[in-house]
Amino acid sequence: MTDDTEKGQLRYLQAVIASTSVEVARLFGWQPGDVERLATRLAQDERMQAGVHIEGLEGEYLVSVA
């Protein structure tokens, strides 16, 4: 994935605060594996958190930390 792709996902998460990887994949037209790889890298860089559980919602979320 390119820096522009990374920036796009970060901007999206900063706007919505939290989203599932399925929602991100659908919005950007990516494969789920692409989202997971990018989410892992951004989480390692402490720019987002992956696997977050939100009370009252099902599933795991990607959450902006910026």
N, C-alpha and C positions, 0 to 999 in steps of 0.2 A: 504494500500500500504506500502511497505517496504522502508527502507532508501535507498536501492539500486535502487529501482524504482524511488524514488525522485531524487537521484543523476543522474540517467540516463536521466530523463527529463530535469534537469538543464543543464547537459552537452550538450544535443542536442540543447536547446535554446541558450546557449552561443555560439555554433558553427554557428547556422543559424540566430541568433539575434531575429527573430520573426517567429511564426508559428500559424496556426489556431488549435483549439482543435481537429478538424476533422483530420487534417494532423498528429497530434501527436498520436491520437487513431489508425489511419491506420498503421503508422510506427511501433508502439509497440504492436499492436494487442489488444488494450484495448477497453473497452466500453466507449462511450462518457461521461457517468456519472462518471466513474473513473477519467477521465482527468479533468473534472470540479471540482471534490472534491479535487484532488491534486493541481490544479491551485489555488483554493481558499485558501488552506492552505499555499502554497508557497507565495501567494500575501500577506496574513496576516503576514507572517514572513519577508516581504519586500525583497524577493529573486527574485520575478518576478512581472510583472504587467499583469493583465487579462483584457480583454474587450477593448483593445487598437485599435483605428481606425487609419489606415495608409492611407495617402492621395494617391489616385490613385488606391487603392486596395479595394475590397469588403470584408465585414465581419469584425469580431473582432479577434484580435490577442493576443497571449500570448507572452510576451516580456521579455527577460532576463534583469535584472537590475545589474547584476554582471559584 
